[in-house]
Amino acid sequence: TVVLLTVWLKTLQAVDDVSRLLQSNSIAIDDEIILINQLLDDLGRIRSSWNELLSEAKLVAESLGFEKDFEVKRTRKTKRHHDEPPNTAYFHDGAEKKFEVSVFNVGLDHLIQQIRSRFKVVKEVYARFDFIWSLTDDIVAQERKARELAKFYSTDVNEEDLVAEIRHFDRVKGALFNPGNSLKLLNQIFSKGLEPMFPSICILLRIFNTMSVSVAEGERSFSKMKIIKNYFRATMGQERLSSLMMLSIENELARSVSYDEVISNFASRKARKICLA
């Protein structure tokens, strides 16, 4: 029990530190990738530190007055018949080694695999965008990724315009910018007043930096839906619910909108009469 508590204390502390950082409002996906890689490295170091963890657990058990050695159990032996194949299962000599292989290694390997599987999609999203701020000489690969990204966001950017911007941006990226990450690069573009030169790149950077990095954003959205759609509004349609939820989330921006101007623009676009004068 003391060994398990020692192992999970180290493991859950590393996971909890990263989890708290991922719930920050100012974090982006590229920061998330760095944190997840650091977490996987920490878990890998924990997995390779069995002897240190075992020694620490023994000291804790001794200080608490518990038995510090593993309980030795008699190995069960089964009689093998003459026509059965030889048993190829591996039996460990010591209880400590058996616990390390069958519990410690299995548990950490499963945790590491689950984290990699959980954030596989995040890494795929990051790989779509990273050519924008990465410093590389392979312009052919950059143009290929730019075309793939433009096709994926075809309603937001034009493919040929994006490729042309990437060619120009690649020549000035190293001289004018110090792109540590996507958000820093976006802020540098706006601070230098170059957003009219690279509109498609700015759009993609804004899309990337507004993507949610954790499920906390989704839970917050569901809490907004619960506030809006109560038992008084049980028959509300999906489209109106989504619109009201967006207004509730972006309430500061909604308050700054001029309703007179919005109504005027709406009326002018919906007007069926044409002025002939």
Phi and psi in degrees as GROMACS dihedral restraints (atoms count N, CA, C in turn):
[ dihedral_restraints ]
;  ai    aj    ak    al  type     phi  dphi    fc
    3     4     5     6     1   -64.6    20    10
    4     5     6     7     1   -37.7    20    10
    6     7     8     9     1   -63.8    20    10
    7     8     9    10     1   -44.7    20    10
    9    10    11    12     1   -62.6    20    10
   10    11    12    13     1   -42.7    20    10
   12    13    14    15     1   -62.7    20    10
   13    14    15    16     1   -39.8    20    10
   15    16    17    18     1   -65.5    20    10
   16    17    18    19     1   -43.6    20    10
   18    19    20    21     1   -64.7    20    10
   19    20    21    22     1   -48.1    20    10
   21    22    23    24     1   -72.7    20    10
   22    23    24    25     1   -24.7    20    10
   24    25    26    27     1   -63.0    20    10
   25    26    27    28     1   -47.3    20    10
   27    28    29    30     1   -65.1    20    10
   28    29    30    31     1   -42.7    20    10
   30    31    32    33     1   -68.7    20    10
   31    32    33    34     1   -50.9    20    10
   33    34    35    36     1   -69.4    20    10
   34    35    36    37     1   -28.0    20    10
   36    37    38    39     1   -66.1    20    10
   37    38    39    40     1   -42.3    20    10
   39    40    41    42     1   -64.7    20    10
   40    41    42    43     1   -41.5    20    10
   42    43    44    45     1   -67.4    20    10
   43    44    45    46     1   -40.9    20    10
   45    46    47    48     1   -66.7    20    10
   46    47    48    49     1   -38.1    20    10
   48    49    50    51     1   -60.9    20    10
   49    50    51    52     1   -44.5    20    10
   51    52    53    54     1   -69.4    20    10
   52    53    54    55     1   -38.9    20    10
   54    55    56    57     1   -61.4    20    10
   55    56    57    58     1   -40.0    20    10
   57    58    59    60     1   -65.3    20    10
   58    59    60    61     1   -39.7    20    10
   60    61    62    63     1   -68.2    20    10
   61    62    63    64     1   -36.0    20    10
   63    64    65    66     1   -68.6    20    10
   64    65    66    67     1   -20.1    20    10
   66    67    68    69     1   -88.3    20    10
   67    68    69    70     1     3.6    20    10
   69    70    71    72     1   -72.3    20    10
   70    71    72    73     1   144.7    20    10
   72    73    74    75     1   -73.3    20    10
   73    74    75    76     1   -20.8    20    10
   75    76    77    78     1   -94.5    20    10
   76    77    78    79     1     4.0    20    10
   78    79    80    81     1   -91.5    20    10
   79    80    81    82     1   145.0    20    10
   81    82    83    84     1  -115.6    20    10
   82    83    84    85     1   176.1    20    10
   84    85    86    87     1   -66.0    20    10
   85    86    87    88     1   -36.9    20    10
   87    88    89    90     1   -65.1    20    10
   88    89    90    91     1   -35.1    20    10
   90    91    92    93     1   -67.0    20    10
   91    92    93    94     1   -36.9    20    10
   93    94    95    96     1   -62.2    20    10
   94    95    96    97     1   -41.4    20    10
   96    97    98    99     1   -60.3    20    10
   97    98    99   100     1   -42.6    20    10
   99   100   101   102     1   -62.8    20    10
  100   101   102   103     1   -44.3    20    10
  102   103   104   105     1   -65.3    20    10
  103   104   105   106     1   -40.5    20    10
  105   106   107   108     1   -66.4    20    10
  106   107   108   109     1   -40.7    20    10
  108   109   110   111     1   -63.7    20    10
  109   110   111   112     1   -39.7    20    10
  111   112   113   114     1   -64.3    20    10
  112   113   114   115     1   -39.2    20    10
  114   115   116   117     1   -63.6    20    10
  115   116   117   118     1   -43.2    20    10
  117   118   119   120     1   -63.3    20    10
  118   119   120   121     1   -37.8    20    10
  120   121   122   123     1   -64.4    20    10
  121   122   123   124     1   -41.6    20    10
  123   124   125   126     1   -63.8    20    10
  124   125   126   127     1   -42.5    20    10
  126   127   128   129     1   -65.8    20    10
  127   128   129   130     1   -35.8    20    10
  129   130   131   132     1   -64.6    20    10
  130   131   132   133     1   -38.9    20    10
  132   133   134   135     1   -67.6    20    10
  133   134   135   136     1   -37.5    20    10
  135   136   137   138     1   -63.1    20    10
  136   137   138   139     1   -40.1    20    10
  138   139   140   141     1   -64.0    20    10
  139   140   141   142     1   -34.3    20    10
  141   142   143   144     1   -88.5    20    10
  142   143   144   145     1     5.6    20    10
  144   145   146   147     1  -112.2    20    10
  145   146   147   148     1    37.6    20    10
  147   148   149   150     1   -61.9    20    10
  148   149   150   151     1   -43.4    20    10
  150   151   152   153     1   -63.4    20    10
  151   152   153   154     1   -41.2    20    10
  153   154   155   156     1   -66.4    20    10
  154   155   156   157     1   -42.1    20    10
  156   157   158   159     1   -65.6    20    10
  157   158   159   160     1   -38.5    20    10
  159   160   161   162     1   -65.6    20    10
  160   161   162   163     1   -41.4    20    10
  162   163   164   165     1   -64.0    20    10
  163   164   165   166     1   -41.8    20    10
  165   166   167   168     1   -63.5    20    10
  166   167   168   169     1   -41.9    20    10
  168   169   170   171     1   -64.6    20    10
  169   170   171   172     1   -36.7    20    10
  171   172   173   174     1   -66.5    20    10
  172   173   174   175     1   -38.5    20    10
  174   175   176   177     1   -65.3    20    10
  175   176   177   178     1   -41.5    20    10
  177   178   179   180     1   -64.6    20    10
  178   179   180   181     1   -44.3    20    10
  180   181   182   183     1   -63.3    20    10
  181   182   183   184     1   -39.8    20    10
  183   184   185   186     1   -66.2    20    10
  184   185   186   187     1   -39.5    20    10
  186   187   188   189     1   -68.0    20    10
  187   188   189   190     1   -27.9    20    10
  189   190   191   192     1   -89.4    20    10
  190   191   192   193     1    -3.5    20    10
  192   193   194   195     1    82.7    20    10
  193   194   195   196     1    18.3    20    10
  195   196   197   198     1   -93.7    20    10
  196   197   198   199     1   164.1    20    10
  198   199   200   201     1   -70.3    20    10
  199   200   201   202     1   125.8    20    10
  201   202   203   204     1   -90.6    20    10
  202   203   204   205     1   -13.3    20    10
  204   205   206   207     1  -100.0    20    10
  205   206   207   208     1   150.8    20    10
  207   208   209   210     1   -68.9    20    10
  208   209   210   211     1   145.8    20    10
  210   211   212   213     1   -71.9    20    10
  211   212   213   214     1   127.0    20    10
  213   214   215   216     1   -88.4    20    10
  214   215   216   217     1   123.2    20    10
  216   217   218   219     1  -111.4    20    10
  217   218   219   220     1   146.6    20    10
  219   220   221   222     1   -70.2    20    10
  220   221   222   223     1   130.9    20    10
  222   223   224   225     1   -71.4    20    10
  223   224   225   226     1   128.7    20    10
  225   226   227   228     1   -77.0    20    10
  226   227   228   229     1   129.4    20    10
  228   229   230   231     1  -114.1    20    10
  229   230   231   232     1   136.1    20    10
  231   232   233   234     1  -115.0    20    10
  232   233   234   235     1   142.9    20    10
  234   235   236   237     1   -77.6    20    10
  235   236   237   238     1   132.1    20    10
  237   238   239   240     1  -102.9    20    10
  238   239   240   241     1   132.0    20    10
  240   241   242   243     1   -76.8    20    10
  241   242   243   244     1   162.7    20    10
  243   244   245   246     1   -67.5    20    10
  244   245   246   247     1   -25.4    20    10
  246   247   248   249     1   -95.1    20    10
  247   248   249   250     1     4.0    20    10
  249   250   251   252     1   -91.1    20    10
  250   251   252   253     1   147.1    20    10
  252   253   254   255     1   -69.4    20    10
  253   254   255   256     1   156.4    20    10
  255   256   257   258     1   -64.0    20    10
  256   257   258   259     1   146.9    20    10
  258   259   260   261     1   -76.7    20    10
  259   260   261   262     1   119.8    20    10
  261   262   263   264     1   -97.8    20    10
  262   263   264   265     1     3.9    20    10
  264   265   266   267     1   -66.6    20    10
  265   266   267   268     1   145.5    20    10
  267   268   269   270     1   -97.2    20    10
  268   269   270   271     1   123.6    20    10
  270   271   272   273     1  -106.0    20    10
  271   272   273   274     1   128.1    20    10
  273   274   275   276     1   -85.5    20    10
  274   275   276   277     1   141.9    20    10
  276   277   278   279     1   -70.1    20    10
  277   278   279   280     1   -45.5    20    10
  279   280   281   282     1  -104.1    20    10
  280   281   282   283     1   155.8    20    10
  282   283   284   285     1   -68.5    20    10
  283   284   285   286     1   -33.7    20    10
  285   286   287   288     1   -64.9    20    10
  286   287   288   289     1   -44.2    20    10
  288   289   290   291     1   -65.5    20    10
  289   290   291   292     1   -38.7    20    10
  291   292   293   294     1   -64.3    20    10
  292   293   294   295     1   -41.1    20    10
  294   295   296   297     1   -65.9    20    10
  295   296   297   298     1   -40.1    20    10
  297   298   299   300     1   -61.1    20    10
  298   299   300   301     1   -45.1    20    10
  300   301   302   303     1   -77.9    20    10
  301   302   303   304     1   -43.7    20    10
  303   304   305   306     1   -89.4    20    10
  304   305   306   307     1   -19.1    20    10
  306   307   308   309     1  -118.8    20    10
  307   308   309   310     1   -58.7    20    10
  309   310   311   312     1   -63.5    20    10
  310   311   312   313     1   -55.4    20    10
  312   313   314   315     1   -65.7    20    10
  313   314   315   316     1   -41.0    20    10
  315   316   317   318     1   -64.4    20    10
  316   317   318   319     1   -44.0    20    10
  318   319   320   321     1   -63.8    20    10
  319   320   321   322     1   -46.0    20    10
  321   322   323   324     1   -70.4    20    10
  322   323   324   325     1   -38.1    20    10
  324   325   326   327     1   -61.8    20    10
  325   326   327   328     1   -40.7    20    10
  327   328   329   330     1   -65.9    20    10
  328   329   330   331     1   -41.5    20    10
  330   331   332   333     1   -64.2    20    10
  331   332   333   334     1   -45.4    20    10
  333   334   335   336     1   -62.2    20    10
  334   335   336   337     1   -42.1    20    10
  336   337   338   339     1   -64.6    20    10
  337   338   339   340     1   -39.7    20    10
  339   340   341   342     1   -66.6    20    10
  340   341   342   343     1   -38.9    20    10
  342   343   344   345     1   -65.9    20    10
  343   344   345   346     1   -43.2    20    10
  345   346   347   348     1   -63.0    20    10
  346   347   348   349     1   -41.3    20    10
  348   349   350   351     1   -67.9    20    10
  349   350   351   352     1   -38.3    20    10
  351   352   353   354     1   -64.7    20    10
  352   353   354   355     1   -37.9    20    10
  354   355   356   357     1  -105.3    20    10
  355   356   357   358     1    18.0    20    10
  357   358   359   360     1   -64.9    20    10
  358   359   360   361     1   -42.6    20    10
  360   361   362   363     1   -65.2    20    10
  361   362   363   364     1   -37.1    20    10
  363   364   365   366     1   -62.4    20    10
  364   365   366   367     1   -41.9    20    10
  366   367   368   369     1   -66.8    20    10
  367   368   369   370     1   -33.9    20    10
  369   370   371   372     1   -66.5    20    10
  370   371   372   373     1   -40.1    20    10
  372   373   374   375     1   -64.7    20    10
  373   374   375   376     1   -43.2    20    10
  375   376   377   378     1   -61.3    20    10
  376   377   378   379     1   -39.7    20    10
  378   379   380   381     1   -66.1    20    10
  379   380   381   382     1   -24.2    20    10
  381   382   383   384     1   -71.3    20    10
  382   383   384   385     1   -33.9    20    10
  384   385   386   387     1  -102.7    20    10
  385   386   387   388     1   -19.3    20    10
  387   388   389   390     1   -64.6    20    10
  388   389   390   391     1   -17.9    20    10
  390   391   392   393     1   -66.2    20    10
  391   392   393   394     1   -19.7    20    10
  393   394   395   396     1   -68.3    20    10
  394   395   396   397     1   -43.2    20    10
  396   397   398   399     1  -107.0    20    10
  397   398   399   400     1    -5.5    20    10
  399   400   401   402     1   -78.5    20    10
  400   401   402   403     1   140.7    20    10
  402   403   404   405     1   -90.9    20    10
  403   404   405   406     1   109.4    20    10
  405   406   407   408     1  -145.5    20    10
  406   407   408   409     1   154.5    20    10
  408   409   410   411     1   -95.5    20    10
  409   410   411   412     1    -4.3    20    10
  411   412   413   414     1   -85.6    20    10
  412   413   414   415     1    84.5    20    10
  414   415   416   417     1   -69.8    20    10
  415   416   417   418     1   -28.3    20    10
  417   418   419   420     1   -64.7    20    10
  418   419   420   421     1   -44.4    20    10
  420   421   422   423     1   -65.7    20    10
  421   422   423   424     1   -35.4    20    10
  423   424   425   426     1   -65.0    20    10
  424   425   426   427     1   -43.6    20    10
  426   427   428   429     1   -66.1    20    10
  427   428   429   430     1   -36.8    20    10
  429   430   431   432     1   -64.2    20    10
  430   431   432   433     1   -45.2    20    10
  432   433   434   435     1   -65.8    20    10
  433   434   435   436     1   -35.4    20    10
  435   436   437   438     1   -64.1    20    10
  436   437   438   439     1   -41.6    20    10
  438   439   440   441     1   -65.9    20    10
  439   440   441   442     1   -41.5    20    10
  441   442   443   444     1   -63.6    20    10
  442   443   444   445     1   -41.0    20    10
  444   445   446   447     1   -69.5    20    10
  445   446   447   448     1   -37.8    20    10
  447   448   449   450     1   -65.9    20    10
  448   449   450   451     1   -36.0    20    10
  450   451   452   453     1   -68.2    20    10
  451   452   453   454     1   -34.9    20    10
  453   454   455   456     1   -70.2    20    10
  454   455   456   457     1   -37.5    20    10
  456   457   458   459     1  -110.9    20    10
  457   458   459   460     1    53.2    20    10
  459   460   461   462     1   -65.6    20    10
  460   461   462   463     1   -25.4    20    10
  462   463   464   465     1   -81.6    20    10
  463   464   465   466     1   -10.1    20    10
  465   466   467   468     1  -107.8    20    10
  466   467   468   469     1   -35.9    20    10
  468   469   470   471     1  -134.4    20    10
  469   470   471   472     1   156.4    20    10
  471   472   473   474     1   -95.2    20    10
  472   473   474   475     1   137.2    20    10
  474   475   476   477     1   -62.0    20    10
  475   476   477   478     1   -50.2    20    10
  477   478   479   480     1   -67.6    20    10
  478   479   480   481     1   -37.7    20    10
  480   481   482   483     1   -64.0    20    10
  481   482   483   484     1   -40.3    20    10
  483   484   485   486     1   -66.3    20    10
  484   485   486   487     1   -42.8    20    10
  486   487   488   489     1   -62.2    20    10
  487   488   489   490     1   -42.1    20    10
  489   490   491   492     1   -63.7    20    10
  490   491   492   493     1   -40.4    20    10
  492   493   494   495     1   -66.0    20    10
  493   494   495   496     1   -38.8    20    10
  495   496   497   498     1   -64.1    20    10
  496   497   498   499     1   -39.8    20    10
  498   499   500   501     1   -61.9    20    10
  499   500   501   502     1   -46.2    20    10
  501   502   503   504     1   -68.6    20    10
  502   503   504   505     1   -42.3    20    10
  504   505   506   507     1   -65.5    20    10
  505   506   507   508     1   -33.6    20    10
  507   508   509   510     1   -65.7    20    10
  508   509   510   511     1   -30.8    20    10
  510   511   512   513     1   -76.0    20    10
  511   512   513   514     1   -28.8    20    10
  513   514   515   516     1  -106.9    20    10
  514   515   516   517     1    -5.6    20    10
  516   517   518   519     1   -62.5    20    10
  517   518   519   520     1   -46.2    20    10
  519   520   521   522     1   -70.1    20    10
  520   521   522   523     1   -31.1    20    10
  522   523   524   525     1   -83.9    20    10
  523   524   525   526     1   -40.1    20    10
  525   526   527   528     1   -95.3    20    10
  526   527   528   529     1   -23.4    20    10
  528   529   530   531     1  -126.0    20    10
  529   530   531   532     1   159.1    20    10
  531   532   533   534     1  -125.0    20    10
  532   533   534   535     1    74.2    20    10
  534   535   536   537     1   -73.9    20    10
  535   536   537   538     1    89.2    20    10
  537   538   539   540     1   -72.4    20    10
  538   539   540   541     1   -38.0    20    10
  540   541   542   543     1  -152.7    20    10
  541   542   543   544     1  -179.5    20    10
  543   544   545   546     1   -66.8    20    10
  544   545   546   547     1   -43.3    20    10
  546   547   548   549     1   -67.0    20    10
  547   548   549   550     1   -40.0    20    10
  549   550   551   552     1   -63.4    20    10
  550   551   552   553     1   -40.8    20    10
  552   553   554   555     1   -65.0    20    10
  553   554   555   556     1   -43.5    20    10
  555   556   557   558     1   -61.2    20    10
  556   557   558   559     1   -42.7    20    10
  558   559   560   561     1   -65.5    20    10
  559   560   561   562     1   -36.3    20    10
  561   562   563   564     1   -67.5    20    10
  562   563   564   565     1   -38.4    20    10
  564   565   566   567     1   -62.4    20    10
  565   566   567   568     1   -45.0    20    10
  567   568   569   570     1   -71.4    20    10
  568   569   570   571     1   -35.1    20    10
  570   571   572   573     1   -67.5    20    10
  571   572   573   574     1   -29.1    20    10
  573   574   575   576     1   -89.9    20    10
  574   575   576   577     1    -1.6    20    10
  576   577   578   579     1    69.2    20    10
  577   578   579   580     1    31.4    20    10
  579   580   581   582     1  -102.7    20    10
  580   581   582   583     1     8.5    20    10
  582   583   584   585     1   -62.9    20    10
  583   584   585   586     1   -29.6    20    10
  585   586   587   588     1   -67.0    20    10
  586   587   588   589     1   -24.2    20    10
  588   589   590   591     1   -79.3    20    10
  589   590   591   592     1   -29.3    20    10
  591   592   593   594     1  -128.9    20    10
  592   593   594   595     1    61.5    20    10
  594   595   596   597     1   -66.0    20    10
  595   596   597   598     1   -40.0    20    10
  597   598   599   600     1   -67.6    20    10
  598   599   600   601     1   -39.9    20    10
  600   601   602   603     1   -63.7    20    10
  601   602   603   604     1   -41.1    20    10
  603   604   605   606     1   -64.1    20    10
  604   605   606   607     1   -39.3    20    10
  606   607   608   609     1   -62.3    20    10
  607   608   609   610     1   -45.2    20    10
  609   610   611   612     1   -67.2    20    10
  610   611   612   613     1   -37.8    20    10
  612   613   614   615     1   -65.9    20    10
  613   614   615   616     1   -37.4    20    10
  615   616   617   618     1   -67.9    20    10
  616   617   618   619     1   -39.7    20    10
  618   619   620   621     1   -60.4    20    10
  619   620   621   622     1   -45.1    20    10
  621   622   623   624     1   -64.4    20    10
  622   623   624   625     1   -41.1    20    10
  624   625   626   627     1   -79.8    20    10
  625   626   627   628     1   -10.6    20    10
  627   628   629   630     1  -100.3    20    10
  628   629   630   631     1     2.3    20    10
  630   631   632   633     1   -73.0    20    10
  631   632   633   634     1   141.1    20    10
  633   634   635   636     1   -73.6    20    10
  634   635   636   637     1   138.5    20    10
  636   637   638   639     1  -103.4    20    10
  637   638   639   640     1    -6.1    20    10
  639   640   641   642     1  -149.5    20    10
  640   641   642   643     1   168.8    20    10
  642   643   644   645     1   -76.1    20    10
  643   644   645   646     1    -6.5    20    10
  645   646   647   648     1   -61.9    20    10
  646   647   648   649     1   -35.4    20    10
  648   649   650   651     1   -65.2    20    10
  649   650   651   652     1   -40.8    20    10
  651   652   653   654     1   -65.2    20    10
  652   653   654   655     1   -39.9    20    10
  654   655   656   657     1   -64.3    20    10
  655   656   657   658     1   -37.1    20    10
  657   658   659   660     1   -66.0    20    10
  658   659   660   661     1   -36.9    20    10
  660   661   662   663     1   -65.0    20    10
  661   662   663   664     1   -41.6    20    10
  663   664   665   666     1   -65.7    20    10
  664   665   666   667     1   -34.1    20    10
  666   667   668   669     1   -66.3    20    10
  667   668   669   670     1   -34.8    20    10
  669   670   671   672     1   -65.9    20    10
  670   671   672   673     1   -41.0    20    10
  672   673   674   675     1   -62.2    20    10
  673   674   675   676     1   -37.4    20    10
  675   676   677   678     1   -65.5    20    10
  676   677   678   679     1   -35.7    20    10
  678   679   680   681     1   -68.7    20    10
  679   680   681   682     1   -41.5    20    10
  681   682   683   684     1   -76.8    20    10
  682   683   684   685     1   -48.9    20    10
  684   685   686   687     1   -96.7    20    10
  685   686   687   688     1    87.8    20    10
  687   688   689   690     1  -101.8    20    10
  688   689   690   691     1  -169.0    20    10
  690   691   692   693     1   -71.2    20    10
  691   692   693   694     1   -13.9    20    10
  693   694   695   696     1   -77.1    20    10
  694   695   696   697     1   -20.8    20    10
  696   697   698   699     1  -122.0    20    10
  697   698   699   700     1    42.9    20    10
  699   700   701   702     1   -68.6    20    10
  700   701   702   703     1   -21.3    20    10
  702   703   704   705     1   -99.6    20    10
  703   704   705   706     1    13.8    20    10
  705   706   707   708     1   -68.0    20    10
  706   707   708   709     1   138.1    20    10
  708   709   710   711     1   -77.5    20    10
  709   710   711   712     1   165.7    20    10
  711   712   713   714     1   -66.2    20    10
  712   713   714   715     1   -40.7    20    10
  714   715   716   717     1   -65.0    20    10
  715   716   717   718     1   -45.8    20    10
  717   718   719   720     1   -67.2    20    10
  718   719   720   721     1   -37.6    20    10
  720   721   722   723     1   -62.9    20    10
  721   722   723   724     1   -43.7    20    10
  723   724   725   726     1   -63.7    20    10
  724   725   726   727     1   -40.4    20    10
  726   727   728   729     1   -66.6    20    10
  727   728   729   730     1   -43.8    20    10
  729   730   731   732     1   -66.1    20    10
  730   731   732   733     1   -35.4    20    10
  732   733   734   735     1   -66.0    20    10
  733   734   735   736     1   -40.2    20    10
  735   736   737   738     1   -64.1    20    10
  736   737   738   739     1   -41.1    20    10
  738   739   740   741     1   -64.2    20    10
  739   740   741   742     1   -36.1    20    10
  741   742   743   744     1   -70.0    20    10
  742   743   744   745     1   -40.9    20    10
  744   745   746   747     1   -69.1    20    10
  745   746   747   748     1   -45.4    20    10
  747   748   749   750     1   -96.6    20    10
  748   749   750   751     1    49.1    20    10
  750   751   752   753     1   -67.7    20    10
  751   752   753   754     1   -33.2    20    10
  753   754   755   756     1   -65.7    20    10
  754   755   756   757     1   -43.2    20    10
  756   757   758   759     1   -67.2    20    10
  757   758   759   760     1   -37.7    20    10
  759   760   761   762     1   -65.0    20    10
  760   761   762   763     1   -36.1    20    10
  762   763   764   765     1   -68.9    20    10
  763   764   765   766     1   -26.0    20    10
  765   766   767   768     1   -84.4    20    10
  766   767   768   769     1    -6.2    20    10
  768   769   770   771     1   -78.6    20    10
  769   770   771   772     1   137.6    20    10
  771   772   773   774     1   -83.4    20    10
  772   773   774   775     1   110.3    20    10
  774   775   776   777     1   -68.4    20    10
  775   776   777   778     1   -33.1    20    10
  777   778   779   780     1   -62.0    20    10
  778   779   780   781     1   -41.7    20    10
  780   781   782   783     1   -68.3    20    10
  781   782   783   784     1   -39.4    20    10
  783   784   785   786     1   -64.5    20    10
  784   785   786   787     1   -43.8    20    10
  786   787   788   789     1   -64.7    20    10
  787   788   789   790     1   -39.9    20    10
  789   790   791   792     1   -64.3    20    10
  790   791   792   793     1   -44.4    20    10
  792   793   794   795     1   -64.8    20    10
  793   794   795   796     1   -40.2    20    10
  795   796   797   798     1   -64.0    20    10
  796   797   798   799     1   -42.7    20    10
  798   799   800   801     1   -67.2    20    10
  799   800   801   802     1   -37.1    20    10
  801   802   803   804     1   -68.6    20    10
  802   803   804   805     1   -33.8    20    10
  804   805   806   807     1   -78.2    20    10
  805   806   807   808     1   -27.0    20    10
  807   808   809   810     1   -94.1    20    10
  808   809   810   811     1    -3.8    20    10
  810   811   812   813     1   -66.3    20    10
  811   812   813   814     1   131.4    20    10
  813   814   815   816     1   -95.7    20    10
  814   815   816   817     1   -13.7    20    10
  816   817   818   819     1   -89.6    20    10
  817   818   819   820     1   137.6    20    10
  819   820   821   822     1  -109.1    20    10
  820   821   822   823     1   129.9    20    10
  822   823   824   825     1   -75.4    20    10
  823   824   825   826     1   118.3    20    10
  825   826   827   828     1   -92.4    20    10
  826   827   828   829     1    -8.8    20    10
